[in-house]
């Protein structure tokens, strides 16, 4: 199936000179003819800018901003994106082969869907017996409320708004909570749509749930629903459509001691 949707993928990057080229290559390997890649450099101090400029072609745009965090970088990309469908990829992660075609098929087959959310699998780079580096899985697939595992219609952001720039962590979960509160139709796939790379420089590595603002994000949602319902928090509509998703949502696995 060939979709008629133009697709923009926003790539926020901060000091990821060693990963950015692989991320862009994973997007180009989707082999989609109407694909726009927007690299938003969030104030990198390494050679990220040089790497990004070396990747530029007709499909890639590079912009620089002062460091403001992932939410600000994604929002900046949204102001530049020209696509009917919007995707995201952090510069140290990868899209698996065929992901875009599968998610576009979902949007084309059901015009009511605003967001298609797939599953995430953790991966790591290893060096094989042949001395060649390669990527290998290090977790089963799981559902993560992350924009990098999803494909959005542009109207989802017109309806829900962008990412909360006051949040350095948890801005992705916050967006999905607001989407649920706003009744945005979300389809959850069984397909793996994000390869999340584990490495020593992961932004969330070693941080506990308080540092990641998990409780703050949930409290914000609770407070919004109380305000809208005369002090009583209205229940959230289910994010998961049992008739279409199959399987139960799963929590991300805990990293092993050697990761």
N, C-alpha and C positions, 0 to 999 in steps of 0.2 A: 504494500500500500504506500502510495506517495501522498503525503499530506500537503495541503495548501497553506499551512501555517508557516510564517516566518519565525525563526527561533533565535533568541538572544540568550547567551550564557554569560553570566557575570562571574568573574574570577577575582575575588579579593586576595591580595597577596601582601605579606609582610615578612621580609627576610627569608625568602624561600628560593634562593637562587639555584639550589640543588634539585628542586622538585618541579619547578614551574614548567619546564619544557616537556616533561612527561605528562603533566596534567593537560596541557594544550594538545599534545599528540593524541591523548585518549579521546578528546573531543573531535579532533579532525578525523579520527578513525571511525566516527559515527557515519561518515560519508553522506552527510545530509547537504543537499545543494544550497539551501537558503539558511545558512548558519552564520550568526554574528557573534564573535567572541570579544568581550570587553574586559580587559585586565585593569583592575583598579589597584594601583600601588599605594598602600596605606603607610607611606612614609618610611619605606625600607632604607636601611643603612648599609646593606651589603650590595652585591652586584645584580640584584633583582632587575633594576632598570635596564642594564646592559643586556641581560638575558631576554627580557621582554621585547626590547627593540629588535633583537635578532630574530624574534619569532613573528614579527609583523608581516602581514600580507593583506590581501584584499579582505580577508575574513576577520582580521584582528585589529582592535583599537586598544591603545595604551594610554592611560591617564594617571597622573600622580596627584595625591592629596597629602596634606599634613596628617600625621598619625591621629586617627580618631576611633579606631576599633572596627570590628567586623560589621556592625550594624550600619555605621556611617558609610563604609566602603560599599556595602550592598545597595544602600539607598542611592549613593552617587551613581552606581551602575544603572539603577532603575531609571534615573533621570535621562540617561543617555541611550537606553535600549530602544530599539525600533521594532522588536519582534512582537508578534501576536501571542507567542508562548515564551515564557521566561524560565530559564534554568540557572542553577548556581553550582559552582565547584570551587572548593577551597584549593589553594595552589599545591598542597601536599597530598591531595587525594586524586582518585581516578574514577572515570566513568567506565563501566564494563562494556564490552562490545555489544552492539545491538540495543542498548538501553533506550536511546532516543526514539528509535522506530517503534518500540513497544509502547512507550508512554504516549507518543503522538497518536498511535492507533486508538488508545483509550479515549483521548480527547476527541478524536474524529468520530468515534462510534457513539459517544454520548455527549452532545453539546451542553448538557446541564452541569457537567462536572467542571469545577474550577481548579482542582488540584489533584494530581495523580502522585501518590506517595508510595515508593517502593521500599525494599528492605536494604539494610546495610550489612556489609561483611567487613570485618577487620582484616587487614593484610599487613605484611611486613616484607622488606627486601632481605633476601638471603643470597649467599654465594654458594652455588652448587658444587658438586664434585668436579665438574668441568671448569671450575673457576669463573663461570659466567654468573653475573647477578640476575636474579629473577624475583618476581613477586609471588608470594605464596599466602593462601588464606590462613588465618590464625584464630578464627571464630566461626560459629555457625551464623547464618543470616538472622537478623533481628530487626524489629521496627524501631526506628529512631525518629523523633520529631525534628527533623533537620531539613532545611530548604535544599541542601545539597543532594538529598535523596528524592527530591520531588521535581515535577514539572508543573508550572502554573500558567493559567491563562492570565493575560495582562489585567483583565477585569478584576481578578482576585485582589490585587493591590489597590486598585481604584476603590474597591468596596471595603477592604479591611484596613488599608493604609500600609505604610512601610514598616521597617524594623525600628524598634525603640532605641535611639542612639544613647539614651541614658544608661543602657545596660551593656557592659563590656562582656558579660557572660549571661547566658540564658535568653538572649534576644530571639533565638530561633524557637524555643519552646513558647516564649511569650507570644510570638506571632501566631503559632498554631492554636494557642488558647483563645486568642482574640478571634481567630477564624471559626472556631467551634462556637464561641459565644454569638458570632454574627451569622451562623447558619450556613457558612460556605460549604458547598458540596465537595467532599474529599473522597476519592477512591483509593483504597489501600491494595496494592498489588502484592503477590507472592514473589515476584521477580526481584533479584538483587539489582539495585540501581546505583549503588555507591560502594566503592572500595575505599574504606577508611584506613589510611596508612598510620600504623603505630610506629613512632620513632621518638627519640629523646626530646625533640623540640616541640612536640604537640602542645598546643596552647593550654589545654585542659589537664595535661599530665600532672599528677600529684596533687591536684586540688580537690578538696572535699565538697560536699553538696552545698554547704553554706557559702563557700567561695564562688561556686558556680551559680549562685542566686536561685537555686531551685525553689526554696521555700518562699522567697520574695515574689517570684513569678506566679506561684500558685496563690499566694495571698492577694496579689493584684487582681487576679481573675475573680477570686471570691468577693473582694470589695466591689468590683464593677458590677457583678451580678446582684449584690445586695442593694446597691444604689438604684438599680433599674427595677427592683422588685419590692420596694417598700421595706427594705431591711432584711428580707429573706432571700437567700441565694438560690436563684433558679437553677435546676439541674442542667448540666451540659448535655447537649445532644451527643449521641455516640459518634466518635470519630470513625468507627469501623462499621462498614456495611456488611453484615454477615452473609447476605445473599450473593455478594460479589467477591469477597476477599478470600474466603477459605483459610482455615487455620486461625490460631489465636495470636494476638500480638505478644511479642516476647521482649523481655528486658535485655539490654546489652550485657554480654558476659563480662565478668570481672577479669582484668588482665592477670595472666599468670606471673609468678614471681620473677621469671627470667625475661619479661618483656619491659 
